[in-house]
Amino acid sequence: MGYLLGQLVFFYMQGGIGSLIGNQLAGWLWLRGFCFSLIGIGSVLMGTVLMLSTQDLLPGHWRGGTFFAIMFGGSMQMPGLQAILVELTGKEIRGRLMAMCMIVSNITMGLGGFWSTGLLSMENGYLLVTDQVGLVSMLTLLAVLPLIWLIQ
């Protein structure tokens, strides 16, 4: 699977639209009591789509949709996580926990990017991704489900 630079830019634009829509839907669902479900749904959606896209199981015209779905799933997780922090902690430490959560998630994304650089390559102007990236991503995102059940 390979991507040209112009394709990547277009995919990220589609991902941004998915993020906007996902965040709005998450707010609507959160108001109806689906707090923990948002985190689980977002994680499963992101993991499944990452695995499908890196295994080349989807036709080429679906690639933009995968970016949309990944960002859609990711944007559904954060409102649920923030609501859980509000419910489980006092206001004295809530801000620190939210800041720590953002720091940990950014470090995790950075480490994931660093880890996966050995599995990426450029060939004739195309970015090539190996299927191990999708499998590891899916497994780690699915590991979120038991953690949600433990907290619940």
N, CA, C and O atoms as a GROMACS GRO file, in nm:
protein
  608
    1MET      N    1   0.086  -0.117   0.000
    1MET     CA    2   0.000   0.000   0.000
    1MET      C    3   0.090   0.123   0.000
    1MET      O    4   0.184   0.129   0.080
    2GLY      N    5   0.066   0.219  -0.086
    2GLY     CA    6   0.146   0.339  -0.092
    2GLY      C    7   0.059   0.462  -0.108
    2GLY      O    8  -0.051   0.456  -0.163
    3TYR      N    9   0.111   0.575  -0.058
    3TYR     CA   10   0.038   0.700  -0.064
    3TYR      C   11   0.129   0.809  -0.118
    3TYR      O   12   0.245   0.818  -0.079
    4LEU      N   13   0.077   0.891  -0.207
    4LEU     CA   14   0.146   1.011  -0.251
    4LEU      C   15   0.118   1.123  -0.152
    4LEU      O   16   0.020   1.116  -0.077
    5LEU      N   17   0.202   1.225  -0.150
    5LEU     CA   18   0.186   1.335  -0.056
    5LEU      C   19   0.049   1.402  -0.071
    5LEU      O   20  -0.016   1.433   0.029
    6GLY      N   21   0.006   1.426  -0.193
    6GLY     CA   22  -0.126   1.488  -0.215
    6GLY      C   23  -0.240   1.403  -0.161
    6GLY      O   24  -0.338   1.455  -0.109
    7GLN      N   25  -0.225   1.271  -0.173
    7GLN     CA   26  -0.327   1.182  -0.119
    7GLN      C   27  -0.331   1.192   0.034
    7GLN      O   28  -0.439   1.195   0.093
    8LEU      N   29  -0.215   1.196   0.096
    8LEU     CA   30  -0.209   1.206   0.243
    8LEU      C   31  -0.276   1.334   0.292
    8LEU      O   32  -0.348   1.332   0.392
    9VAL      N   33  -0.253   1.444   0.223
    9VAL     CA   34  -0.315   1.571   0.262
    9VAL      C   35  -0.466   1.560   0.253
    9VAL      O   36  -0.538   1.604   0.344
   10PHE      N   37  -0.516   1.503   0.146
   10PHE     CA   38  -0.660   1.486   0.129
   10PHE      C   39  -0.717   1.394   0.236
   10PHE      O   40  -0.825   1.419   0.288
   11PHE      N   41  -0.645   1.286   0.268
   11PHE     CA   42  -0.690   1.193   0.371
   11PHE      C   43  -0.699   1.261   0.507
   11PHE      O   44  -0.794   1.240   0.582
   12TYR      N   45  -0.600   1.342   0.538
   12TYR     CA   46  -0.603   1.413   0.667
   12TYR      C   47  -0.717   1.513   0.673
   12TYR      O   48  -0.774   1.534   0.780
   13MET      N   49  -0.751   1.574   0.560
   13MET     CA   50  -0.866   1.662   0.558
   13MET      C   51  -0.994   1.582   0.587
   13MET      O   52  -1.079   1.628   0.663
   14GLN      N   53  -1.006   1.466   0.529
   14GLN     CA   54  -1.121   1.380   0.557
   14GLN      C   55  -1.120   1.336   0.704
   14GLN      O   56  -1.226   1.328   0.766
   15GLY      N   57  -1.002   1.309   0.759
   15GLY     CA   58  -0.992   1.275   0.899
   15GLY      C   59  -1.037   1.388   0.989
   15GLY      O   60  -1.101   1.364   1.092
   16GLY      N   61  -1.005   1.510   0.953
   16GLY     CA   62  -1.049   1.627   1.031
   16GLY      C   63  -1.200   1.640   1.032
   16GLY      O   64  -1.259   1.674   1.134
   17ILE      N   65  -1.262   1.613   0.919
   17ILE     CA   66  -1.408   1.615   0.912
   17ILE      C   67  -1.466   1.505   1.001
   17ILE      O   68  -1.565   1.527   1.071
   18GLY      N   69  -1.404   1.386   0.998
   18GLY     CA   70  -1.448   1.277   1.085
   18GLY      C   71  -1.435   1.313   1.232
   18GLY      O   72  -1.520   1.277   1.313
   19SER      N   73  -1.330   1.384   1.266
   19SER     CA   74  -1.309   1.426   1.404
   19SER      C   75  -1.417   1.524   1.449
   19SER      O   76  -1.468   1.514   1.561
   20LEU      N   77  -1.451   1.618   1.364
   20LEU     CA   78  -1.557   1.715   1.398
   20LEU      C   79  -1.692   1.645   1.419
   20LEU      O   80  -1.762   1.671   1.516
   21ILE      N   81  -1.725   1.556   1.327
   21ILE     CA   82  -1.852   1.486   1.337
   21ILE      C   83  -1.853   1.393   1.459
   21ILE      O   84  -1.952   1.387   1.531
   22GLY      N   85  -1.743   1.321   1.482
   22GLY     CA   86  -1.733   1.230   1.596
   22GLY      C   87  -1.746   1.302   1.728
   22GLY      O   88  -1.810   1.251   1.820
   23ASN      N   89  -1.686   1.419   1.739
   23ASN     CA   90  -1.694   1.495   1.864
   23ASN      C   91  -1.836   1.542   1.889
   23ASN      O   92  -1.884   1.538   2.003
   24GLN      N   93  -1.904   1.586   1.785
   24GLN     CA   94  -2.043   1.629   1.802
   24GLN      C   95  -2.133   1.512   1.841
   24GLN      O   96  -2.218   1.526   1.928
   25LEU      N   97  -2.113   1.398   1.776
   25LEU     CA   98  -2.192   1.279   1.810
   25LEU      C   99  -2.162   1.232   1.952
   25LEU      O  100  -2.252   1.192   2.024
   26ALA      N  101  -2.035   1.238   1.991
   26ALA     CA  102  -1.998   1.198   2.127
   26ALA      C  103  -2.066   1.285   2.231
   26ALA      O  104  -2.113   1.235   2.333
   27GLY      N  105  -2.072   1.415   2.206
   27GLY     CA  106  -2.142   1.504   2.299
   27GLY      C  107  -2.289   1.470   2.310
   27GLY      O  108  -2.346   1.470   2.420
   28TRP      N  109  -2.351   1.440   2.198
   28TRP     CA  110  -2.492   1.404   2.197
   28TRP      C  111  -2.515   1.274   2.273
   28TRP      O  112  -2.609   1.264   2.352
   29LEU      N  113  -2.430   1.173   2.249
   29LEU     CA  114  -2.443   1.045   2.318
   29LEU      C  115  -2.411   1.056   2.467
   29LEU      O  116  -2.474   0.991   2.550
   30TRP      N  117  -2.313   1.138   2.500
   30TRP     CA  118  -2.276   1.157   2.640
   30TRP      C  119  -2.393   1.214   2.720
   30TRP      O  120  -2.417   1.173   2.833
   31LEU      N  121  -2.464   1.307   2.661
   31LEU     CA  122  -2.580   1.365   2.729
   31LEU      C  123  -2.690   1.262   2.752
   31LEU      O  124  -2.778   1.284   2.835
   32ARG      N  125  -2.685   1.152   2.680
   32ARG     CA  126  -2.784   1.045   2.695
   32ARG      C  127  -2.731   0.927   2.777
   32ARG      O  128  -2.792   0.820   2.780
   33GLY      N  129  -2.616   0.947   2.844
   33GLY     CA  130  -2.565   0.848   2.938
   33GLY      C  131  -2.471   0.743   2.883
   33GLY      O  132  -2.450   0.640   2.948
   34PHE      N  133  -2.416   0.765   2.767
   34PHE     CA  134  -2.326   0.665   2.706
   34PHE      C  135  -2.179   0.700   2.729
   34PHE      O  136  -2.101   0.703   2.634
   35CYS      N  137  -2.142   0.725   2.851
   35CYS     CA  138  -2.006   0.771   2.882
   35CYS      C  139  -1.901   0.663   2.855
   35CYS      O  140  -1.811   0.683   2.774
   36PHE      N  141  -1.911   0.549   2.923
   36PHE     CA  142  -1.812   0.443   2.906
   36PHE      C  143  -1.818   0.383   2.766
   36PHE      O  144  -1.715   0.343   2.712
   37SER      N  145  -1.936   0.376   2.708
   37SER     CA  146  -1.951   0.320   2.575
   37SER      C  147  -1.875   0.400   2.470
   37SER      O  148  -1.826   0.344   2.372
   38LEU      N  149  -1.864   0.531   2.490
   38LEU     CA  150  -1.793   0.615   2.394
   38LEU      C  151  -1.647   0.573   2.382
   38LEU      O  152  -1.593   0.568   2.271
   39ILE      N  153  -1.585   0.544   2.494
   39ILE     CA  154  -1.444   0.505   2.492
   39ILE      C  155  -1.429   0.370   2.423
   39ILE      O  156  -1.340   0.353   2.339
   40GLY      N  157  -1.515   0.275   2.456
   40GLY     CA  158  -1.509   0.143   2.394
   40GLY      C  159  -1.536   0.146   2.245
   40GLY      O  160  -1.464   0.085   2.167
   41ILE      N  161  -1.641   0.218   2.205
   41ILE     CA  162  -1.677   0.227   2.063
   41ILE      C  163  -1.564   0.293   1.985
   41ILE      O  164  -1.526   0.246   1.878
   42GLY      N  165  -1.511   0.402   2.038
   42GLY     CA  166  -1.402   0.472   1.970
   42GLY      C  167  -1.278   0.385   1.954
   42GLY      O  168  -1.216   0.384   1.848
   43SER      N  169  -1.242   0.310   2.060
   43SER     CA  170  -1.124   0.224   2.054
   43SER      C  171  -1.142   0.111   1.955
   43SER      O  172  -1.051   0.083   1.876
   44VAL      N  173  -1.256   0.045   1.958
   44VAL     CA  174  -1.281  -0.067   1.867
   44VAL      C  175  -1.284  -0.017   1.723
   44VAL      O  176  -1.229  -0.082   1.634
   45LEU      N  177  -1.348   0.096   1.699
   45LEU     CA  178  -1.355   0.151   1.563
   45LEU      C  179  -1.216   0.185   1.511
   45LEU      O  180  -1.180   0.148   1.399
   46MET      N  181  -1.138   0.255   1.593
   46MET     CA  182  -1.002   0.291   1.550
   46MET      C  183  -0.917   0.168   1.523
   46MET      O  184  -0.851   0.159   1.420
   47GLY      N  185  -0.919   0.072   1.615
   47GLY     CA  186  -0.837  -0.048   1.600
   47GLY      C  187  -0.876  -0.130   1.478
   47GLY      O  188  -0.789  -0.178   1.405
   48THR      N  189  -1.004  -0.147   1.457
   48THR     CA  190  -1.052  -0.226   1.343
   48THR      C  191  -1.014  -0.160   1.211
   48THR      O  192  -0.968  -0.227   1.119
   49VAL      N  193  -1.035  -0.030   1.203
   49VAL     CA  194  -1.006   0.040   1.078
   49VAL      C  195  -0.855   0.044   1.052
   49VAL      O  196  -0.812   0.031   0.937
   50LEU      N  197  -0.775   0.063   1.156
   50LEU     CA  198  -0.630   0.060   1.138
   50LEU      C  199  -0.584  -0.075   1.085
   50LEU      O  200  -0.502  -0.083   0.993
   51MET      N  201  -0.637  -0.181   1.142
   51MET     CA  202  -0.600  -0.314   1.097
   51MET      C  203  -0.644  -0.338   0.952
   51MET      O  204  -0.565  -0.388   0.871
   52LEU      N  205  -0.767  -0.303   0.919
   52LEU     CA  206  -0.817  -0.324   0.783
   52LEU      C  207  -0.736  -0.244   0.680
   52LEU      O  208  -0.706  -0.293   0.572
   53SER      N  209  -0.701  -0.121   0.716
   53SER     CA  210  -0.631  -0.037   0.618
   53SER      C  211  -0.486  -0.079   0.599
   53SER      O  212  -0.434  -0.068   0.488
   54THR      N  213  -0.420  -0.127   0.704
   54THR     CA  214  -0.280  -0.168   0.688
   54THR      C  215  -0.266  -0.308   0.631
   54THR      O  216  -0.158  -0.345   0.586
   55GLN      N  217  -0.371  -0.386   0.632
   55GLN     CA  218  -0.368  -0.521   0.574
   55GLN      C  219  -0.408  -0.518   0.427
   55GLN      O  220  -0.411  -0.623   0.362
   56ASP      N  221  -0.439  -0.401   0.375
   56ASP     CA  222  -0.486  -0.386   0.237
   56ASP      C  223  -0.611  -0.469   0.211
   56ASP      O  224  -0.626  -0.530   0.104
   57LEU      N  225  -0.700  -0.472   0.308
   57LEU     CA  226  -0.825  -0.546   0.293
   57LEU      C  227  -0.936  -0.460   0.232
   57LEU      O  228  -1.041  -0.511   0.195
   58LEU      N  229  -0.912  -0.331   0.224
   58LEU     CA  230  -1.010  -0.239   0.166
   58LEU      C  231  -0.960  -0.190   0.031
   58LEU      O  232  -0.840  -0.169   0.014
   59PRO      N  233  -1.048  -0.170  -0.064
   59PRO     CA  234  -1.006  -0.117  -0.195
   59PRO      C  235  -0.952   0.026  -0.180
   59PRO      O  236  -0.980   0.094  -0.082
   60GLY      N  237  -0.875   0.069  -0.278
   60GLY     CA  238  -0.809   0.199  -0.274
   60GLY      C  239  -0.900   0.317  -0.251
   60GLY      O  240  -0.862   0.411  -0.181
   61HIS      N  241  -1.020   0.315  -0.307
   61HIS     CA  242  -1.109   0.430  -0.291
   61HIS      C  243  -1.163   0.441  -0.149
   61HIS      O  244  -1.228   0.541  -0.117
   62TRP      N  245  -1.139   0.343  -0.062
   62TRP     CA  246  -1.182   0.350   0.077
   62TRP      C  247  -1.078   0.414   0.168
   62TRP      O  248  -1.106   0.436   0.286
   63ARG      N  249  -0.960   0.444   0.117
   63ARG     CA  250  -0.852   0.495   0.202
   63ARG      C  251  -0.888   0.624   0.272
   63ARG      O  252  -0.856   0.640   0.390
   64GLY      N  253  -0.951   0.715   0.204
   64GLY     CA  254  -0.994   0.839   0.269
   64GLY      C  255  -1.096   0.812   0.379
   64GLY      O  256  -1.095   0.877   0.483
   65GLY      N  257  -1.182   0.715   0.354
   65GLY     CA  258  -1.280   0.676   0.456
   65GLY      C  259  -1.216   0.618   0.580
   65GLY      O  260  -1.268   0.632   0.690
   66THR      N  261  -1.100   0.552   0.562
   66THR     CA  262  -1.032   0.498   0.679
   66THR      C  263  -0.979   0.610   0.767
   66THR      O  264  -0.986   0.601   0.890
   67PHE      N  265  -0.925   0.714   0.708
   67PHE     CA  266  -0.879   0.829   0.788
   67PHE      C  267  -0.997   0.893   0.860
   67PHE      O  268  -0.987   0.930   0.977
   68PHE      N  269  -1.108   0.905   0.789
   68PHE     CA  270  -1.230   0.959   0.849
   68PHE      C  271  -1.270   0.876   0.971
   68PHE      O  272  -1.296   0.931   1.078
   69ALA      N  273  -1.273   0.742   0.956
   69ALA     CA  274  -1.317   0.653   1.063
   69ALA      C  275  -1.219   0.653   1.181
   69ALA      O  276  -1.262   0.647   1.296
   70ILE      N  277  -1.090   0.659   1.154
   70ILE     CA  278  -0.990   0.661   1.261
   70ILE      C  279  -1.006   0.786   1.346
   70ILE      O  280  -1.009   0.778   1.468
   71MET      N  281  -1.018   0.900   1.282
   71MET     CA  282  -1.033   1.026   1.356
   71MET      C  283  -1.171   1.035   1.421
   71MET      O  284  -1.184   1.092   1.529
   72PHE      N  285  -1.271   0.981   1.357
   72PHE     CA  286  -1.405   0.976   1.414
   72PHE      C  287  -1.402   0.898   1.545
   72PHE      O  288  -1.454   0.943   1.647
   73GLY      N  289  -1.340   0.779   1.543
   73GLY     CA  290  -1.329   0.698   1.664
   73GLY      C  291  -1.248   0.764   1.772
   73GLY      O  292  -1.284   0.759   1.890
   74GLY      N  293  -1.138   0.826   1.734
   74GLY     CA  294  -1.053   0.893   1.833
   74GLY      C  295  -1.123   1.010   1.899
   74GLY      O  296  -1.106   1.033   2.019
   75SER      N  297  -1.201   1.084   1.822
   75SER     CA  298  -1.269   1.200   1.880
   75SER      C  299  -1.386   1.159   1.969
   75SER      O  300  -1.432   1.239   2.051
   76MET      N  301  -1.434   1.038   1.955
   76MET     CA  302  -1.542   0.991   2.042
   76MET      C  303  -1.488   0.952   2.180
   76MET      O  304  -1.564   0.954   2.278
   77GLN      N  305  -1.362   0.917   2.189
   77GLN     CA  306  -1.306   0.871   2.316
   77GLN      C  307  -1.289   0.983   2.418
   77GLN      O  308  -1.320   0.964   2.536
   78MET      N  309  -1.240   1.096   2.376
   78MET     CA  310  -1.199   1.200   2.472
   78MET      C  311  -1.314   1.257   2.555
   78MET      O  312  -1.295   1.274   2.675
   79PRO      N  313  -1.430   1.288   2.500
   79PRO     CA  314  -1.538   1.338   2.587
   79PRO      C  315  -1.577   1.238   2.696
   79PRO      O  316  -1.604   1.277   2.810
   80GLY      N  317  -1.579   1.109   2.662
   80GLY     CA  318  -1.611   1.008   2.762
   80GLY      C  319  -1.506   1.001   2.870
   80GLY      O  320  -1.538   0.990   2.989
   81LEU      N  321  -1.380   1.008   2.831
   81LEU     CA  322  -1.271   1.005   2.928
   81LEU      C  323  -1.275   1.127   3.019
   81LEU      O  324  -1.256   1.114   3.140
   82GLN      N  325  -1.299   1.242   2.964
   82GLN     CA  326  -1.307   1.363   3.045
   82GLN      C  327  -1.426   1.356   3.141
   82GLN      O  328  -1.415   1.400   3.255
   83ALA      N  329  -1.538   1.302   3.097
   83ALA     CA  330  -1.654   1.288   3.184
   83ALA      C  331  -1.626   1.193   3.299
   83ALA      O  332  -1.669   1.217   3.412
   84ILE      N  333  -1.554   1.084   3.272
   84ILE     CA  334  -1.518   0.990   3.378
   84ILE      C  335  -1.427   1.057   3.480
   84ILE      O  336  -1.445   1.038   3.601
   85LEU      N  337  -1.332   1.134   3.433
   85LEU     CA  338  -1.244   1.205   3.526
   85LEU      C  339  -1.322   1.302   3.613
   85LEU      O  340  -1.292   1.318   3.731
   86VAL      N  341  -1.422   1.368   3.556
   86VAL     CA  342  -1.504   1.461   3.632
   86VAL      C  343  -1.584   1.386   3.739
   86VAL      O  344  -1.598   1.433   3.852
   87GLU      N  345  -1.637   1.268   3.701
   87GLU     CA  346  -1.720   1.192   3.795
   87GLU      C  347  -1.639   1.127   3.906
   87GLU      O  348  -1.688   1.116   4.018
   88LEU      N  349  -1.516   1.084   3.877
   88LEU     CA  350  -1.439   1.006   3.972
   88LEU      C  351  -1.344   1.088   4.060
   88LEU      O  352  -1.291   1.036   4.157
   89THR      N  353  -1.323   1.212   4.027
   89THR     CA  354  -1.225   1.291   4.102
   89THR      C  355  -1.285   1.420   4.154
   89THR      O  356  -1.384   1.471   4.102
   90GLY      N  357  -1.223   1.471   4.257
   90GLY     CA  358  -1.263   1.601   4.309
   90GLY      C  359  -1.206   1.711   4.224
   90GLY      O  360  -1.113   1.690   4.145
   91LYS      N  361  -1.262   1.829   4.240
   91LYS     CA  362  -1.218   1.940   4.155
   91LYS      C  363  -1.076   1.985   4.185
   91LYS      O  364  -1.015   2.055   4.104
   92GLU      N  365  -1.022   1.946   4.301
   92GLU     CA  366  -0.886   1.986   4.338
   92GLU      C  367  -0.781   1.924   4.246
   92GLU      O  368  -0.681   1.987   4.213
   93ILE      N  369  -0.804   1.799   4.203
   93ILE     CA  370  -0.703   1.732   4.121
   93ILE      C  371  -0.750   1.706   3.978
   93ILE      O  372  -0.674   1.652   3.897
   94ARG      N  373  -0.870   1.741   3.948
   94ARG     CA  374  -0.927   1.711   3.816
   94ARG      C  375  -0.845   1.770   3.702
   94ARG      O  376  -0.817   1.702   3.604
   95GLY      N  377  -0.807   1.894   3.714
   95GLY     CA  378  -0.729   1.960   3.609
   95GLY      C  379  -0.595   1.894   3.589
   95GLY      O  380  -0.548   1.878   3.476
   96ARG      N  381  -0.532   1.854   3.698
   96ARG     CA  382  -0.403   1.786   3.688
   96ARG      C  383  -0.418   1.650   3.619
   96ARG      O  384  -0.334   1.613   3.537
   97LEU      N  385  -0.524   1.578   3.652
   97LEU     CA  386  -0.546   1.448   3.588
   97LEU      C  387  -0.576   1.463   3.440
   97LEU      O  388  -0.529   1.383   3.359
   98MET      N  389  -0.653   1.565   3.402
   98MET     CA  390  -0.682   1.586   3.260
   98MET      C  391  -0.554   1.625   3.186
   98MET      O  392  -0.531   1.579   3.074
   99ALA      N  393  -0.472   1.709   3.248
   99ALA     CA  394  -0.345   1.746   3.186
   99ALA      C  395  -0.254   1.623   3.173
   99ALA      O  396  -0.190   1.604   3.070
  100MET      N  397  -0.250   1.540   3.278
  100MET     CA  398  -0.169   1.420   3.274
  100MET      C  399  -0.219   1.325   3.165
  100MET      O  400  -0.138   1.263   3.095
  101CYS      N  401  -0.349   1.314   3.151
  101CYS     CA  402  -0.408   1.229   3.048
  101CYS      C  403  -0.364   1.276   2.910
  101CYS      O  404  -0.327   1.194   2.826
  102MET      N  405  -0.368   1.404   2.885
  102MET     CA  406  -0.326   1.457   2.755
  102MET      C  407  -0.177   1.434   2.732
  102MET      O  408  -0.136   1.401   2.621
  103ILE      N  409  -0.096   1.451   2.836
  103ILE     CA  410   0.048   1.429   2.823
  103ILE      C  411   0.076   1.283   2.792
  103ILE      O  412   0.154   1.251   2.703
  104VAL      N  413   0.011   1.193   2.866
  104VAL     CA  414   0.032   1.050   2.844
  104VAL      C  415  -0.014   1.010   2.703
  104VAL      O  416   0.055   0.933   2.637
  105SER      N  417  -0.127   1.061   2.657
  105SER     CA  418  -0.174   1.023   2.523
  105SER      C  419  -0.080   1.077   2.416
  105SER      O  420  -0.055   1.008   2.317
  106ASN      N  421  -0.027   1.198   2.433
  106ASN     CA  422   0.067   1.252   2.334
  106ASN      C  423   0.198   1.174   2.335
  106ASN      O  424   0.256   1.147   2.230
  107ILE      N  425   0.246   1.137   2.454
  107ILE     CA  426   0.369   1.057   2.461
  107ILE      C  427   0.346   0.921   2.396
  107ILE      O  428   0.432   0.870   2.325
  108THR      N  429   0.229   0.862   2.421
  108THR     CA  430   0.198   0.732   2.363
  108THR      C  431   0.194   0.740   2.211
  108THR      O  432   0.246   0.651   2.143
  109MET      N  433   0.133   0.845   2.157
  109MET     CA  434   0.130   0.859   2.010
  109MET      C  435   0.271   0.879   1.957
  109MET      O  436   0.307   0.823   1.852
  110GLY      N  437   0.352   0.957   2.028
  110GLY     CA  438   0.490   0.977   1.985
  110GLY      C  439   0.570   0.848   1.987
  110GLY      O  440   0.645   0.820   1.894
  111LEU      N  441   0.555   0.770   2.094
  111LEU     CA  442   0.626   0.642   2.102
  111LEU      C  443   0.577   0.546   1.994
  111LEU      O  444   0.656   0.471   1.937
  112GLY      N  445   0.447   0.547   1.967
  112GLY     CA  446   0.394   0.463   1.859
  112GLY      C  447   0.452   0.503   1.725
  112GLY      O  448   0.486   0.418   1.643
  113GLY      N  449   0.463   0.633   1.701
  113GLY     CA  450   0.524   0.680   1.577
  113GLY      C  451   0.671   0.644   1.568
  113GLY      O  452   0.720   0.605   1.462
  114PHE      N  453   0.740   0.658   1.681
  114PHE     CA  454   0.883   0.622   1.684
  114PHE      C  455   0.901   0.473   1.660
  114PHE      O  456   0.988   0.432   1.582
  115TRP      N  457   0.819   0.391   1.727
  115TRP     CA  458   0.828   0.246   1.711
  115TRP      C  459   0.801   0.204   1.567
  115TRP      O  460   0.868   0.116   1.513
  116SER      N  461   0.703   0.267   1.504
  116SER     CA  462   0.663   0.224   1.371
  116SER      C  463   0.754   0.275   1.260
  116SER      O  464   0.740   0.230   1.146
  117THR      N  465   0.846   0.366   1.288
  117THR     CA  466   0.932   0.416   1.181
  117THR      C  467   1.015   0.306   1.118
  117THR      O  468   1.047   0.314   0.999
  118GLY      N  469   1.051   0.203   1.194
  118GLY     CA  470   1.125   0.092   1.136
  118GLY      C  471   1.041   0.005   1.046
  118GLY      O  472   1.094  -0.077   0.972
  119LEU      N  473   0.911   0.023   1.052
  119LEU     CA  474   0.820  -0.059   0.970
  119LEU      C  475   0.764   0.018   0.851
  119LEU      O  476   0.680  -0.034   0.777
  120LEU      N  477   0.809   0.141   0.832
  120LEU     CA  478   0.763   0.224   0.721
  120LEU      C  479   0.879   0.243   0.623
  120LEU      O  480   0.995   0.239   0.663
  121SER      N  481   0.847   0.263   0.498
  121SER     CA  482   0.951   0.291   0.400
  121SER      C  483   0.891   0.373   0.286
  121SER      O  484   0.770   0.376   0.264
  122MET      N  485   0.979   0.439   0.214
  122MET     CA  486   0.940   0.515   0.096
  122MET      C  487   0.992   0.442  -0.028
  122MET      O  488   1.107   0.398  -0.031
  123GLU      N  489   0.907   0.429  -0.127
  123GLU     CA  490   0.947   0.364  -0.251
  123GLU      C  491   0.881   0.436  -0.368
  123GLU      O  492   0.758   0.437  -0.378
  124ASN      N  493   0.960   0.494  -0.454
  124ASN     CA  494   0.911   0.568  -0.571
  124ASN      C  495   0.812   0.678  -0.532
  124ASN      O  496   0.713   0.700  -0.602
  125GLY      N  497   0.838   0.745  -0.422
  125GLY     CA  498   0.751   0.854  -0.378
  125GLY      C  499   0.628   0.809  -0.301
  125GLY      O  500   0.544   0.892  -0.267
  126TYR      N  501   0.616   0.681  -0.273
  126TYR     CA  502   0.502   0.628  -0.198
  126TYR      C  503   0.545   0.589  -0.057
  126TYR      O  504   0.654   0.535  -0.037
  127LEU      N  505   0.459   0.617   0.040
  127LEU     CA  506   0.482   0.571   0.176
  127LEU      C  507   0.426   0.430   0.187
  127LEU      O  508   0.308   0.407   0.160
  128LEU      N  509   0.510   0.336   0.225
  128LEU     CA  510   0.468   0.196   0.238
  128LEU      C  511   0.458   0.160   0.386
  128LEU      O  512   0.550   0.187   0.463
  129VAL      N  513   0.347   0.101   0.424
  129VAL     CA  514   0.320   0.065   0.562
  129VAL      C  515   0.310  -0.086   0.571
  129VAL      O  516   0.244  -0.149   0.488
  130THR      N  517   0.374  -0.145   0.672
  130THR     CA  518   0.364  -0.289   0.687
  130THR      C  519   0.242  -0.325   0.771
  130THR      O  520   0.191  -0.243   0.847
  131ASP      N  521   0.199  -0.447   0.757
  131ASP     CA  522   0.078  -0.491   0.827
  131ASP      C  523   0.098  -0.504   0.978
  131ASP      O  524  -0.001  -0.507   1.052
  132GLN      N  525   0.222  -0.512   1.028
  132GLN     CA  526   0.244  -0.522   1.172
  132GLN      C  527   0.197  -0.397   1.245
  132GLN      O  528   0.152  -0.406   1.360
  133VAL      N  529   0.207  -0.282   1.181
  133VAL     CA  530   0.162  -0.157   1.244
  133VAL      C  531   0.013  -0.166   1.276
  133VAL      O  532  -0.029  -0.131   1.387
  134GLY      N  533  -0.066  -0.212   1.183
  134GLY     CA  534  -0.210  -0.224   1.205
  134GLY      C  535  -0.245  -0.328   1.309
  134GLY      O  536  -0.336  -0.306   1.390
  135LEU      N  537  -0.176  -0.440   1.309
  135LEU     CA  538  -0.205  -0.545   1.407
  135LEU      C  539  -0.174  -0.500   1.549
  135LEU      O  540  -0.255  -0.521   1.640
  136VAL      N  541  -0.059  -0.438   1.569
  136VAL     CA  542  -0.023  -0.390   1.703
  136VAL      C  543  -0.119  -0.279   1.746
  136VAL      O  544  -0.159  -0.274   1.862
  137SER      N  545  -0.154  -0.191   1.654
  137SER     CA  546  -0.249  -0.084   1.686
  137SER      C  547  -0.383  -0.141   1.728
  137SER      O  548  -0.442  -0.098   1.828
  138MET      N  549  -0.432  -0.239   1.654
  138MET     CA  550  -0.561  -0.299   1.687
  138MET      C  551  -0.556  -0.367   1.823
  138MET      O  552  -0.648  -0.350   1.903
  139LEU      N  553  -0.453  -0.442   1.850
  139LEU     CA  554  -0.443  -0.513   1.978
  139LEU      C  555  -0.436  -0.417   2.096
  139LEU      O  556  -0.500  -0.440   2.199
  140THR      N  557  -0.359  -0.310   2.082
  140THR     CA  558  -0.350  -0.215   2.194
  140THR      C  559  -0.481  -0.140   2.214
  140THR      O  560  -0.519  -0.112   2.328
  141LEU      N  561  -0.549  -0.107   2.106
  141LEU     CA  562  -0.677  -0.037   2.121
  141LEU      C  563  -0.786  -0.129   2.176
  141LEU      O  564  -0.873  -0.083   2.249
  142LEU      N  565  -0.781  -0.256   2.141
  142LEU     CA  566  -0.878  -0.350   2.198
  142LEU      C  567  -0.850  -0.377   2.346
  142LEU      O  568  -0.940  -0.417   2.420
  143ALA      N  569  -0.727  -0.357   2.389
  143ALA     CA  570  -0.692  -0.374   2.531
  143ALA      C  571  -0.760  -0.269   2.619
  143ALA      O  572  -0.764  -0.283   2.741
  144VAL      N  573  -0.814  -0.165   2.557
  144VAL     CA  574  -0.886  -0.061   2.631
  144VAL      C  575  -1.016  -0.116   2.690
  144VAL      O  576  -1.057  -0.075   2.798
  145LEU      N  577  -1.080  -0.208   2.619
  145LEU     CA  578  -1.210  -0.261   2.664
  145LEU      C  579  -1.205  -0.323   2.804
  145LEU      O  580  -1.289  -0.288   2.886
  146PRO      N  581  -1.111  -0.413   2.835
  146PRO     CA  582  -1.107  -0.466   2.971
  146PRO      C  583  -1.080  -0.358   3.076
  146PRO      O  584  -1.128  -0.366   3.189
  147LEU      N  585  -1.003  -0.258   3.038
  147LEU     CA  586  -0.975  -0.148   3.134
  147LEU      C  587  -1.102  -0.069   3.163
  147LEU      O  588  -1.123  -0.027   3.277
  148ILE      N  589  -1.186  -0.050   3.064
  148ILE     CA  590  -1.313   0.019   3.085
  148ILE      C  591  -1.401  -0.062   3.181
  148ILE      O  592  -1.462  -0.006   3.272
  149TRP      N  593  -1.406  -0.193   3.159
  149TRP     CA  594  -1.489  -0.278   3.245
  149TRP      C  595  -1.437  -0.277   3.389
  149TRP      O  596  -1.515  -0.284   3.483
  150LEU      N  597  -1.304  -0.269   3.405
  150LEU     CA  598  -1.248  -0.262   3.541
  150LEU      C  599  -1.287  -0.132   3.611
  150LEU      O  600  -1.321  -0.133   3.730
  151ILE      N  601  -1.284  -0.022   3.539
  151ILE     CA  602  -1.318   0.107   3.598
  151ILE      C  603  -1.468   0.115   3.628
  151ILE      O  604  -1.509   0.173   3.729
  152GLN      N  605  -1.546   0.056   3.541
  152GLN     CA  606  -1.692   0.061   3.556
  152GLN      C  607  -1.732  -0.015   3.682
  152GLN      O  608  -1.850  -0.023   3.714
   0.00000   0.00000   0.00000
